[in-house]
């Protein structure tokens, strides 16, 4: 039995919720980027790598969810 979010009509909807959060915090991310310039993407990239190393290397699966935040905020 699949969880409700894994079914066809509800599977892609998780992305909409994440997108709304990313758009809602965009004034904060814009201010951070104006103040710290290229440090912001560098920290996001390093955070994504660190989350993968912790998640896959040490077997802490909860850390891989942090990777979603880093990866989705990076291009925005």
Backbone bond lengths (Angstrom), bond angles and torsions (degrees), N, CA, C in turn:
res aa  C-N    CA-C-N  psi(-1)  N-CA   C-N-CA  omega(-1)  CA-C   N-CA-C  phi
1 X - - - 1.445 - - 1.528 108.93 -
2 X 1.317 116.05 131.77 1.456 121.62 -178.48 1.525 111.04 -90.35
3 X 1.319 117.57 146.96 1.463 119.26 174.31 1.525 110.09 -68.54
4 X 1.337 118.29 158.53 1.469 120.19 -175.39 1.523 114.00 -57.74
5 X 1.310 119.52 -32.72 1.456 121.04 -177.92 1.522 112.74 -74.61
6 X 1.332 117.52 -12.84 1.458 120.20 -178.54 1.526 112.76 -93.01
7 X 1.295 117.99 -1.78 1.459 119.98 179.96 1.518 110.15 -80.49
8 X 1.314 116.89 162.56 1.459 121.63 -174.04 1.524 113.47 -58.86
9 X 1.337 121.51 -48.85 1.463 117.01 -176.21 1.524 114.20 -72.69
10 X 1.340 118.42 -24.91 1.457 120.37 -175.57 1.524 113.29 -104.36
11 X 1.293 119.23 -12.37 1.456 122.46 -177.98 1.511 114.15 -56.48
12 X 1.335 119.24 -51.19 1.469 119.47 -177.91 1.530 114.50 -75.74
13 X 1.319 119.06 -9.24 1.459 120.44 -174.74 1.527 113.59 -70.62
14 X 1.329 118.67 -20.50 1.455 119.68 177.96 1.521 110.44 -61.37
15 X 1.332 116.91 -32.47 1.454 120.58 -179.35 1.525 111.36 -66.04
16 X 1.314 117.42 -34.79 1.468 119.96 178.86 1.525 111.21 -64.77
17 X 1.314 117.15 -39.99 1.464 120.12 178.24 1.526 110.80 -64.82
18 X 1.314 117.03 -41.59 1.462 120.63 178.43 1.523 109.88 -66.14
19 X 1.321 117.70 -40.51 1.463 121.37 179.76 1.526 111.29 -63.01
20 X 1.328 117.21 -39.96 1.469 120.47 177.83 1.525 110.50 -62.43
21 X 1.323 117.45 -40.97 1.464 120.54 178.51 1.532 110.47 -66.15
22 X 1.324 117.10 -42.87 1.467 120.71 179.98 1.529 110.60 -62.52
23 X 1.312 117.28 -42.12 1.468 120.79 178.56 1.528 110.42 -68.42
24 X 1.316 117.96 -36.91 1.464 121.21 -179.14 1.531 112.13 -65.97
25 X 1.313 117.26 -34.62 1.465 119.03 -179.67 1.525 112.39 -94.34
26 X 1.312 117.74 8.31 1.466 119.98 -179.01 1.530 113.70 -61.19
27 X 1.343 121.41 -33.91 1.477 117.48 174.99 1.530 112.79 -60.34
28 X 1.319 116.69 -35.63 1.468 120.31 178.06 1.525 110.35 -68.88
29 X 1.332 116.42 -44.31 1.461 118.88 -178.76 1.523 111.53 -68.35
30 X 1.324 117.70 -33.48 1.466 120.62 176.46 1.524 109.94 -65.74
31 X 1.323 116.88 -43.45 1.463 120.13 178.44 1.529 111.11 -63.54
32 X 1.324 116.89 -40.73 1.468 119.88 177.54 1.524 111.00 -63.25
33 X 1.320 116.24 -41.44 1.464 119.42 -179.23 1.533 111.35 -68.22
34 X 1.308 117.16 -37.42 1.467 119.19 177.47 1.524 111.72 -66.55
35 X 1.311 116.53 -33.66 1.465 119.32 -177.97 1.521 112.26 -82.29
36 X 1.333 117.51 -43.80 1.457 120.96 -172.50 1.529 114.15 -106.69
37 X 1.314 117.53 -1.80 1.467 124.27 177.24 1.521 112.62 50.79
38 X 1.326 116.71 -120.04 1.465 121.19 -171.78 1.522 113.90 -77.40
39 X 1.318 117.54 -3.41 1.455 119.20 175.36 1.527 111.25 -69.88
40 X 1.308 116.99 -30.71 1.470 120.32 -177.96 1.529 111.10 -64.69
41 X 1.348 120.38 -53.31 1.465 118.18 176.70 1.523 113.00 -63.10
42 X 1.330 117.13 -32.64 1.462 119.27 178.76 1.526 111.24 -65.10
43 X 1.328 116.38 -41.87 1.471 120.12 178.26 1.528 110.84 -67.66
44 X 1.328 117.55 -38.89 1.465 120.29 178.26 1.526 110.74 -64.58
45 X 1.325 117.75 -42.42 1.464 120.51 178.05 1.527 110.98 -65.54
46 X 1.325 116.73 -42.62 1.459 119.71 177.96 1.525 111.62 -65.33
47 X 1.326 116.62 -36.19 1.466 120.21 176.89 1.515 112.33 -65.11
48 X 1.343 116.10 -38.92 1.468 119.51 177.81 1.521 110.87 -64.96
49 X 1.319 116.86 -42.72 1.463 120.44 178.48 1.528 110.29 -65.38
50 X 1.324 116.70 -43.39 1.468 119.91 179.98 1.526 111.66 -63.96
51 X 1.325 117.06 -39.93 1.465 120.16 178.93 1.526 110.74 -64.24
52 X 1.336 117.22 -38.11 1.463 119.59 177.23 1.519 111.81 -69.15
53 X 1.311 117.19 -40.83 1.468 119.92 179.60 1.521 109.81 -63.39
54 X 1.327 116.91 -44.83 1.465 120.23 179.67 1.529 110.52 -67.86
55 X 1.332 116.41 -43.33 1.459 120.07 -176.98 1.516 113.82 -68.24
56 X 1.336 116.15 -49.25 1.459 119.66 -177.01 1.524 112.29 -87.96
57 X 1.320 117.13 -37.67 1.458 120.19 -176.35 1.511 113.79 -74.25
58 X 1.328 116.56 -40.88 1.458 120.47 -177.02 1.528 113.16 -104.22
59 X 1.321 116.50 -2.07 1.464 120.20 175.62 1.512 115.02 75.93
60 X 1.324 117.86 20.08 1.465 121.19 177.68 1.524 107.05 -94.35
61 X 1.320 115.97 96.73 1.461 120.03 -171.69 1.529 112.91 -67.93
62 X 1.319 118.38 -25.65 1.464 120.23 179.53 1.523 112.88 -65.11
63 X 1.320 116.99 -27.08 1.468 120.70 179.61 1.522 111.43 -68.68
64 X 1.318 116.88 -25.49 1.470 118.90 179.89 1.514 111.87 -69.11
65 X 1.326 117.98 -22.87 1.467 120.19 175.89 1.526 111.29 -70.33
66 X 1.315 117.05 -29.45 1.460 120.19 175.30 1.522 110.53 -64.56
67 X 1.317 116.10 -29.78 1.460 120.61 178.09 1.525 111.27 -59.89
68 X 1.317 117.17 -34.66 1.469 120.92 178.82 1.517 110.10 -60.33
69 X 1.309 116.71 -43.66 1.474 120.16 -179.92 1.523 110.90 -64.19
70 X 1.327 116.97 -46.01 1.471 119.76 -179.56 1.525 111.48 -63.03
71 X 1.311 116.84 -44.74 1.470 120.63 -175.58 1.523 111.27 -70.19
72 X 1.318 118.64 -39.71 1.460 119.95 -179.16 1.516 113.29 -76.46
73 X 1.322 118.02 -27.34 1.463 120.17 176.44 1.530 111.99 -80.15
74 X 1.312 117.83 -24.15 1.456 121.09 -176.00 1.534 112.94 -58.10
75 X 1.321 121.04 -53.80 1.471 118.36 -177.94 1.527 113.38 -77.73
76 X 1.311 117.42 -16.20 1.459 119.23 -176.46 1.503 109.85 -80.11
